[in-house]
Amino acid sequence: MDGDKRANPRFLYSEPVSYGLPEVTVNGSIARNISLSGISLKAQGFVPLGTVLELQIRPQDSPKIIWARAKVVRIRQLFSEDCYEIGLEFIRDKETMRAVGRLIGAGLNQQVK
């Protein structure tokens, strides 16, 4: 039985994502997957649950940046990779959802199970 109760399918996405609080930007994270609901990142630093981050998502082969706000809903340390996996839920607004929808529709076809 599949225990995944997500409303939106996730797609593999492995591109750089900058994140931070409104006054501080942190670089060095890589996306693991993305959906209309949120994004999963591999990052070097710990971020507390409930923190709202500003994201800069850089679509592959595009000069545009998707700006989004997202709330940390899951974090776990990946000891074997000396980093953290951060699960973020998008704070939904029309512009962000349209941009993420276009990104997913533009060729992200490898769905995560």
N, C-alpha and C positions, 0 to 999 in steps of 0.2 A: 504494500500500500504506500502511496506517495504522500508524505507528510507536508508537502509544500502547499501552503494555503494562500499564496500570493494572488492578488487580483489581476496583476499584469505580468506577462511573461518577461523573463530576463534574457538579455542577449549579451554574448561575449563582447567586451569592449576594452581594449588595452591601450589607452592613450594617456598622456600626461594630463593631470588635473591639478590646478593650484587651488588651495583653500586657505581660509583664515577667518578670523573675526573681522568685523568691519574696519578696525584700525590696524590690523596686522595680517600680512599675507605670508603663507607658508608654502614653499614649493617642495617638490620631491615625492609626490604621490602619483600612483598609476592606478587607473581604473581597472577593475576586474570584470564588472558587468554593469549593465544599465537597463532600466525599464522606465515606463511612464511614471512609476511610483517613486523610484529612487535610484541610487547608484551605490556600488560597493567599491571602496578604495583600499589599496595597500599604502600605508603611510609609516614614516619613521617614528612619529611621536604619538603619545597617548592623548586622546580627546575625550573628555567626560561625556557620559550619556546626557542627552537633553540639550547639548550645546548646539546653537544655530550657527552654521558656517556659511560664508560666502564662497561660492564655487566659480571657477573659470574652467569650463570644459572646452577643450580644443579638438574639434572634429578633425579626423584624418583628412589630409589633402584639401583643407579649407583655411583661408585666412581669418574666417570669422571665429569669434569666441562666444560660447553660450554662457551667459551669466545666470546663476541660479542660487537660491538660498535653500538650505536643507538642514534638517535636524538629525543629530546622531541618535540612532535607535538601537545600535548594536556595536559592540567593540570587543575584539578578542586579540590576544597576543599570539603571533605566529612565531614560536620559539625557533623553529627550524630556519626561518628566514630573517630573524632578528628585526621584526617590524610588527605592525598592527593591521588588522583588517577592520575597516570601519564601514558600517552599514548606515546609509543616510536616506532619509525620506524627504523627497522634495516638498518644499512649501509651495503649494500650487498657485500659479498665476497663469493667465492665458498665454502670455508671451513665452514663458519657460516651457509650458506644455507643448506649444506649437513647435518650438525649436527642438526639444527632445524628440517629439514625434517625427519631425523631419529627419533627424539624425538616425533614428531607428529605421525609418522607412527608406533611407538612402543606402541600404546595402548591409545592414547588420542582420544577417540571416542565420547565424549560428546560435540557436536558442540554448540556454542553460537549463538543464533538467534538475 
